Amino acid sequence: MLTNDDIVKIIEAEKQVFPTKEDLDSLKDEMKKDFSKLELSVDNYATKADAYFQEMVVLSHKVDKHEAWIHQLAEKLGVKLEY
């Protein structure tokens, strides 16, 4: 027959083996925090990437404009440009 001490030991052993609702709730909270951090990191990266791509577009237009000016100068000076 089980004594009260045996029952207490079984209950304590069960707490160590099986997660309780509180354990699962704390895990859920930790996962939410981790996901929030990940979401923030991705958002920061996307913001930086967007700014970089916009700078590249502006730089590309600037290079195209300079190239057109160089061609105009070469044409006026009679110089043939070779690529």
N, CA, C and O atoms as CSV, one atom per row, in Angstrom:
chain,resi,resn,atom,element,x,y,z
A,1,MET,N,N,0.841,-1.174,0.000
A,1,MET,CA,C,0.000,0.000,0.000
A,1,MET,C,C,0.885,1.235,0.000
A,1,MET,O,O,1.951,1.245,0.616
A,2,LEU,N,N,0.445,2.261,-0.684
A,2,LEU,CA,C,1.196,3.510,-0.753
A,2,LEU,C,C,0.961,4.347,0.496
A,2,LEU,O,O,-0.158,4.473,0.991
A,3,THR,N,N,2.033,4.901,0.974
A,3,THR,CA,C,1.912,5.805,2.112
A,3,THR,C,C,1.849,7.240,1.596
A,3,THR,O,O,2.020,7.482,0.401
A,4,ASN,N,N,1.609,8.167,2.475
A,4,ASN,CA,C,1.559,9.577,2.092
A,4,ASN,C,C,2.906,10.046,1.555
A,4,ASN,O,O,2.957,10.846,0.621
A,5,ASP,N,N,3.988,9.556,2.134
A,5,ASP,CA,C,5.331,9.913,1.649
A,5,ASP,C,C,5.549,9.411,0.229
A,5,ASP,O,O,6.151,10.103,-0.592
A,6,ASP,N,N,5.063,8.214,-0.061
A,6,ASP,CA,C,5.190,7.671,-1.414
A,6,ASP,C,C,4.420,8.521,-2.427
A,6,ASP,O,O,4.901,8.785,-3.529
A,7,ILE,N,N,3.245,8.934,-2.041
A,7,ILE,CA,C,2.426,9.769,-2.930
A,7,ILE,C,C,3.099,11.115,-3.161
A,7,ILE,O,O,3.107,11.611,-4.288
A,8,VAL,N,N,3.653,11.703,-2.137
A,8,VAL,CA,C,4.358,12.978,-2.278
A,8,VAL,C,C,5.563,12.808,-3.194
A,8,VAL,O,O,5.840,13.679,-4.018
A,9,LYS,N,N,6.277,11.702,-3.060
A,9,LYS,CA,C,7.438,11.437,-3.924
A,9,LYS,C,C,7.012,11.284,-5.375
A,9,LYS,O,O,7.693,11.771,-6.278
A,10,ILE,N,N,5.899,10.618,-5.605
A,10,ILE,CA,C,5.395,10.435,-6.979
A,10,ILE,C,C,5.004,11.787,-7.574
A,10,ILE,O,O,5.306,12.063,-8.736
A,11,ILE,N,N,4.346,12.615,-6.800
A,11,ILE,CA,C,3.932,13.941,-7.285
A,11,ILE,C,C,5.161,14.796,-7.598
A,11,ILE,O,O,5.191,15.487,-8.616
A,12,GLU,N,N,6.161,14.753,-6.743
A,12,GLU,CA,C,7.386,15.526,-6.986
A,12,GLU,C,C,8.118,15.010,-8.225
A,12,GLU,O,O,8.635,15.802,-9.013
A,13,ALA,N,N,8.163,13.705,-8.400
A,13,ALA,CA,C,8.825,13.121,-9.580
A,13,ALA,C,C,8.082,13.519,-10.843
A,13,ALA,O,O,8.700,13.793,-11.872
A,14,GLU,N,N,6.755,13.553,-10.768
A,14,GLU,CA,C,5.962,13.938,-11.934
A,14,GLU,C,C,6.246,15.383,-12.335
A,14,GLU,O,O,6.291,15.696,-13.524
A,15,LYS,N,N,6.438,16.260,-11.361
A,15,LYS,CA,C,6.729,17.670,-11.653
A,15,LYS,C,C,8.059,17.816,-12.390
A,15,LYS,O,O,8.222,18.719,-13.210
A,16,GLN,N,N,8.993,16.939,-12.099
A,16,GLN,CA,C,10.301,17.020,-12.749
A,16,GLN,C,C,10.260,16.446,-14.161
A,16,GLN,O,O,11.013,16.900,-15.023
A,17,VAL,N,N,9.412,15.471,-14.418
A,17,VAL,CA,C,9.374,14.794,-15.707
A,17,VAL,C,C,8.445,15.503,-16.689
A,17,VAL,O,O,8.804,15.708,-17.849
A,18,PHE,N,N,7.266,15.874,-16.232
A,18,PHE,CA,C,6.271,16.471,-17.112
A,18,PHE,C,C,6.180,17.974,-16.874
A,18,PHE,O,O,6.162,18.426,-15.729
A,19,PRO,N,N,6.123,18.740,-17.945
A,19,PRO,CA,C,6.000,20.199,-17.759
A,19,PRO,C,C,4.611,20.563,-17.242
A,19,PRO,O,O,3.610,19.926,-17.571
A,20,THR,N,N,4.589,21.576,-16.447
A,20,THR,CA,C,3.319,22.061,-15.923
A,20,THR,C,C,2.798,23.177,-16.823
A,20,THR,O,O,3.487,23.633,-17.736
A,21,LYS,N,N,1.592,23.597,-16.553
A,21,LYS,CA,C,1.004,24.679,-17.336
A,21,LYS,C,C,1.829,25.953,-17.182
A,21,LYS,O,O,1.982,26.710,-18.140
A,22,GLU,N,N,2.356,26.193,-15.997
A,22,GLU,CA,C,3.189,27.370,-15.770
A,22,GLU,C,C,4.474,27.300,-16.597
A,22,GLU,O,O,4.941,28.307,-17.130
A,23,ASP,N,N,5.038,26.086,-16.693
A,23,ASP,CA,C,6.240,25.914,-17.513
A,23,ASP,C,C,5.949,26.244,-18.977
A,23,ASP,O,O,6.721,26.932,-19.645
A,24,LEU,N,N,4.813,25.735,-19.453
A,24,LEU,CA,C,4.446,25.993,-20.847
A,24,LEU,C,C,4.142,27.470,-21.086
A,24,LEU,O,O,4.485,28.015,-22.135
A,25,ASP,N,N,3.506,28.108,-20.124
A,25,ASP,CA,C,3.218,29.541,-20.249
A,25,ASP,C,C,4.508,30.356,-20.278
A,25,ASP,O,O,4.634,31.299,-21.059
A,26,SER,N,N,5.463,29.992,-19.429
A,26,SER,CA,C,6.735,30.726,-19.430
A,26,SER,C,C,7.488,30.486,-20.735
A,26,SER,O,O,8.130,31.396,-21.259
A,27,LEU,N,N,7.410,29.252,-21.265
A,27,LEU,CA,C,8.038,28.964,-22.556
A,27,LEU,C,C,7.376,29.775,-23.664
A,27,LEU,O,O,8.047,30.294,-24.557
A,28,LYS,N,N,6.061,29.876,-23.595
A,28,LYS,CA,C,5.316,30.665,-24.587
A,28,LYS,C,C,5.739,32.131,-24.539
A,28,LYS,O,O,5.929,32.764,-25.578
A,29,ASP,N,N,5.883,32.665,-23.330
A,29,ASP,CA,C,6.323,34.058,-23.174
A,29,ASP,C,C,7.734,34.259,-23.716
A,29,ASP,O,O,8.017,35.263,-24.370
A,30,GLU,N,N,8.616,33.302,-23.441
A,30,GLU,CA,C,9.990,33.395,-23.953
A,30,GLU,C,C,10.000,33.358,-25.472
A,30,GLU,O,O,10.749,34.100,-26.108
A,31,MET,N,N,9.175,32.499,-26.055
A,31,MET,CA,C,9.120,32.400,-27.517
A,31,MET,C,C,8.598,33.697,-28.123
A,31,MET,O,O,9.079,34.128,-29.171
A,32,LYS,N,N,7.611,34.327,-27.467
A,32,LYS,CA,C,7.095,35.599,-27.960
A,32,LYS,C,C,8.179,36.671,-27.931
A,32,LYS,O,O,8.302,37.465,-28.864
A,33,LYS,N,N,8.970,36.690,-26.846
A,33,LYS,CA,C,10.044,37.668,-26.737
A,33,LYS,C,C,11.101,37.421,-27.807
A,33,LYS,O,O,11.572,38.361,-28.447
A,34,ASP,N,N,11.475,36.148,-28.002
A,34,ASP,CA,C,12.468,35.815,-29.012
A,34,ASP,C,C,11.972,36.177,-30.412
A,34,ASP,O,O,12.728,36.709,-31.225
A,35,PHE,N,N,10.692,35.886,-30.689
A,35,PHE,CA,C,10.137,36.222,-31.993
A,35,PHE,C,C,10.104,37.728,-32.186
A,35,PHE,O,O,10.363,38.222,-33.284
A,36,SER,N,N,9.788,38.454,-31.132
A,36,SER,CA,C,9.762,39.916,-31.213
A,36,SER,C,C,11.152,40.460,-31.538
A,36,SER,O,O,11.294,41.373,-32.352
A,37,LYS,N,N,12.182,39.890,-30.893
A,37,LYS,CA,C,13.554,40.309,-31.188
A,37,LYS,C,C,13.919,39.996,-32.635
A,37,LYS,O,O,14.539,40.813,-33.317
A,38,LEU,N,N,13.535,38.814,-33.098
A,38,LEU,CA,C,13.823,38.424,-34.474
A,38,LEU,C,C,13.106,39.342,-35.458
A,38,LEU,O,O,13.682,39.764,-36.461
A,39,GLU,N,N,11.865,39.642,-35.168
A,39,GLU,CA,C,11.081,40.534,-36.024
A,39,GLU,C,C,11.717,41.921,-36.096
A,39,GLU,O,O,11.770,42.528,-37.165
A,40,LEU,N,N,12.196,42.419,-34.962
A,40,LEU,CA,C,12.857,43.716,-34.917
A,40,LEU,C,C,14.148,43.693,-35.737
A,40,LEU,O,O,14.448,44.648,-36.454
A,41,SER,N,N,14.905,42.611,-35.633
A,41,SER,CA,C,16.153,42.493,-36.385
A,41,SER,C,C,15.887,42.481,-37.887
A,41,SER,O,O,16.584,43.151,-38.650
A,42,VAL,N,N,14.894,41.731,-38.306
A,42,VAL,CA,C,14.551,41.658,-39.728
A,42,VAL,C,C,14.079,43.018,-40.229
A,42,VAL,O,O,14.432,43.432,-41.333
A,43,ASP,N,N,13.287,43.708,-39.426
A,43,ASP,CA,C,12.799,45.025,-39.803
A,43,ASP,C,C,13.956,46.018,-39.950
A,43,ASP,O,O,13.987,46.807,-40.895
A,44,ASN,N,N,14.908,45.976,-39.010
A,44,ASN,CA,C,16.083,46.857,-39.101
A,44,ASN,C,C,16.894,46.565,-40.349
A,44,ASN,O,O,17.343,47.485,-41.032
A,45,TYR,N,N,17.085,45.279,-40.652
A,45,TYR,CA,C,17.834,44.911,-41.849
A,45,TYR,C,C,17.112,45.381,-43.108
A,45,TYR,O,O,17.736,45.907,-44.029
A,46,ALA,N,N,15.808,45.190,-43.140
A,46,ALA,CA,C,15.032,45.606,-44.314
A,46,ALA,C,C,15.120,47.116,-44.512
A,46,ALA,O,O,15.208,47.588,-45.646
A,47,THR,N,N,15.096,47.868,-43.430
A,47,THR,CA,C,15.207,49.326,-43.518
A,47,THR,C,C,16.562,49.725,-44.089
A,47,THR,O,O,16.647,50.588,-44.962
A,48,LYS,N,N,17.622,49.089,-43.590
A,48,LYS,CA,C,18.966,49.397,-44.088
A,48,LYS,C,C,19.122,48.980,-45.547
A,48,LYS,O,O,19.727,49.702,-46.339
A,49,ALA,N,N,18.582,47.825,-45.901
A,49,ALA,CA,C,18.668,47.353,-47.277
A,49,ALA,C,C,17.913,48.292,-48.216
A,49,ALA,O,O,18.386,48.579,-49.315
A,50,ASP,N,N,16.765,48.762,-47.799
A,50,ASP,CA,C,15.987,49.686,-48.623
A,50,ASP,C,C,16.752,50.989,-48.851
A,50,ASP,O,O,16.787,51.504,-49.968
A,51,ALA,N,N,17.356,51.512,-47.805
A,51,ALA,CA,C,18.146,52.743,-47.936
A,51,ALA,C,C,19.328,52.515,-48.876
A,51,ALA,O,O,19.644,53.378,-49.695
A,52,TYR,N,N,19.979,51.359,-48.763
A,52,TYR,CA,C,21.118,51.041,-49.632
A,52,TYR,C,C,20.677,50.976,-51.090
A,52,TYR,O,O,21.340,51.542,-51.959
A,53,PHE,N,N,19.570,50.296,-51.369
A,53,PHE,CA,C,19.105,50.174,-52.746
A,53,PHE,C,C,18.710,51.529,-53.320
A,53,PHE,O,O,18.947,51.793,-54.499
A,54,GLN,N,N,18.113,52.388,-52.504
A,54,GLN,CA,C,17.772,53.732,-52.974
A,54,GLN,C,C,19.033,54.521,-53.302
A,54,GLN,O,O,19.065,55.249,-54.294
A,55,GLU,N,N,20.075,54.386,-52.477
A,55,GLU,CA,C,21.347,55.062,-52.760
A,55,GLU,C,C,21.954,54.552,-54.058
A,55,GLU,O,O,22.518,55.330,-54.828
A,56,MET,N,N,21.844,53.252,-54.306
A,56,MET,CA,C,22.398,52.671,-55.538
A,56,MET,C,C,21.657,53.188,-56.769
A,56,MET,O,O,22.271,53.416,-57.811
A,57,VAL,N,N,20.350,53.372,-56.656
A,57,VAL,CA,C,19.575,53.903,-57.777
A,57,VAL,C,C,20.006,55.338,-58.069
A,57,VAL,O,O,20.202,55.706,-59.227
A,58,VAL,N,N,20.153,56.141,-57.026
A,58,VAL,CA,C,20.586,57.534,-57.197
A,58,VAL,C,C,21.982,57.574,-57.799
A,58,VAL,O,O,22.243,58.362,-58.708
A,59,LEU,N,N,22.875,56.737,-57.303
A,59,LEU,CA,C,24.239,56.695,-57.816
A,59,LEU,C,C,24.259,56.265,-59.284
A,59,LEU,O,O,25.028,56.805,-60.080
A,60,SER,N,N,23.425,55.305,-59.636
A,60,SER,CA,C,23.350,54.842,-61.018
A,60,SER,C,C,22.905,55.969,-61.953
A,60,SER,O,O,23.470,56.142,-63.033
A,61,HIS,N,N,21.893,56.733,-61.538
A,61,HIS,CA,C,21.437,57.867,-62.357
A,61,HIS,C,C,22.540,58.921,-62.491
A,61,HIS,O,O,22.716,59.520,-63.553
A,62,LYS,N,N,23.264,59.134,-61.421
A,62,LYS,CA,C,24.347,60.115,-61.443
A,62,LYS,C,C,25.451,59.687,-62.409
A,62,LYS,O,O,25.973,60.504,-63.169
A,63,VAL,N,N,25.798,58.414,-62.373
A,63,VAL,CA,C,26.826,57.897,-63.289
A,63,VAL,C,C,26.350,57.998,-64.739
A,63,VAL,O,O,27.125,58.355,-65.626
A,64,ASP,N,N,25.083,57.686,-64.974
A,64,ASP,CA,C,24.540,57.801,-66.336
A,64,ASP,C,C,24.603,59.245,-66.830
A,64,ASP,O,O,24.932,59.492,-67.990
A,65,LYS,N,N,24.289,60.195,-65.953
A,65,LYS,CA,C,24.336,61.606,-66.326
A,65,LYS,C,C,25.772,62.027,-66.668
A,65,LYS,O,O,26.005,62.720,-67.658
A,66,HIS,N,N,26.735,61.597,-65.830
A,66,HIS,CA,C,28.131,61.931,-66.102
A,66,HIS,C,C,28.619,61.303,-67.406
A,66,HIS,O,O,29.377,61.918,-68.155
A,67,GLU,N,N,28.179,60.083,-67.665
A,67,GLU,CA,C,28.567,59.417,-68.904
A,67,GLU,C,C,28.019,60.173,-70.115
A,67,GLU,O,O,28.710,60.306,-71.125
A,68,ALA,N,N,26.799,60.662,-70.023
A,68,ALA,CA,C,26.218,61.434,-71.129
A,68,ALA,C,C,26.996,62.732,-71.334
A,68,ALA,O,O,27.231,63.133,-72.474
A,69,TRP,N,N,27.397,63.391,-70.257
A,69,TRP,CA,C,28.188,64.625,-70.384
A,69,TRP,C,C,29.536,64.342,-71.047
A,69,TRP,O,O,30.003,65.110,-71.889
A,70,ILE,N,N,30.144,63.237,-70.654
A,70,ILE,CA,C,31.444,62.885,-71.248
A,70,ILE,C,C,31.289,62.628,-72.738
A,70,ILE,O,O,32.137,63.045,-73.527
A,71,HIS,N,N,30.220,61.948,-73.135
A,71,HIS,CA,C,29.984,61.709,-74.562
A,71,HIS,C,C,29.746,63.024,-75.310
A,71,HIS,O,O,30.217,63.196,-76.434
A,72,GLN,N,N,29.026,63.937,-74.690
A,72,GLN,CA,C,28.786,65.235,-75.332
A,72,GLN,C,C,30.095,65.995,-75.496
A,72,GLN,O,O,30.349,66.574,-76.552
A,73,LEU,N,N,30.928,65.998,-74.456
A,73,LEU,CA,C,32.227,66.671,-74.546
A,73,LEU,C,C,33.102,66.041,-75.627
A,73,LEU,O,O,33.739,66.744,-76.410
A,74,ALA,N,N,33.124,64.725,-75.660
A,74,ALA,CA,C,33.946,64.028,-76.647
A,74,ALA,C,C,33.463,64.350,-78.050
A,74,ALA,O,O,34.281,64.524,-78.953
A,75,GLU,N,N,32.175,64.433,-78.251
A,75,GLU,CA,C,31.617,64.745,-79.565
A,75,GLU,C,C,31.998,66.163,-79.997
A,75,GLU,O,O,32.359,66.390,-81.152
A,76,LYS,N,N,31.914,67.122,-79.053
A,76,LYS,CA,C,32.265,68.503,-79.376
A,76,LYS,C,C,33.751,68.663,-79.644
A,76,LYS,O,O,34.155,69.489,-80.463
A,77,LEU,N,N,34.573,67.865,-78.946
A,77,LEU,CA,C,36.022,67.957,-79.136
A,77,LEU,C,C,36.516,67.095,-80.286
A,77,LEU,O,O,37.688,67.161,-80.655
A,78,GLY,N,N,35.639,66.297,-80.847
A,78,GLY,CA,C,36.041,65.434,-81.951
A,78,GLY,C,C,36.832,64.222,-81.521
A,78,GLY,O,O,37.580,63.659,-82.320
A,79,VAL,N,N,36.687,63.814,-80.296
A,79,VAL,CA,C,37.420,62.652,-79.787
A,79,VAL,C,C,36.494,61.428,-79.853
A,79,VAL,O,O,35.329,61.472,-79.459
A,80,LYS,N,N,37.075,60.330,-80.374
A,80,LYS,CA,C,36.281,59.116,-80.442
A,80,LYS,C,C,36.525,58.307,-79.166
A,80,LYS,O,O,37.659,57.963,-78.833
A,81,LEU,N,N,35.449,58.021,-78.477
A,81,LEU,CA,C,35.563,57.223,-77.242
A,81,LEU,C,C,35.440,55.740,-77.583
A,81,LEU,O,O,34.554,55.320,-78.327
A,82,GLU,N,N,36.358,54.966,-77.013
A,82,GLU,CA,C,36.302,53.513,-77.213
A,82,GLU,C,C,36.072,52.850,-75.867
A,82,GLU,O,O,36.597,53.279,-74.840
A,83,TYR,N,N,35.287,51.815,-75.900
A,83,TYR,CA,C,34.974,51.080,-74.663
A,83,TYR,C,C,35.819,49.839,-74.610
A,83,TYR,O,O,35.723,49.067,-73.656
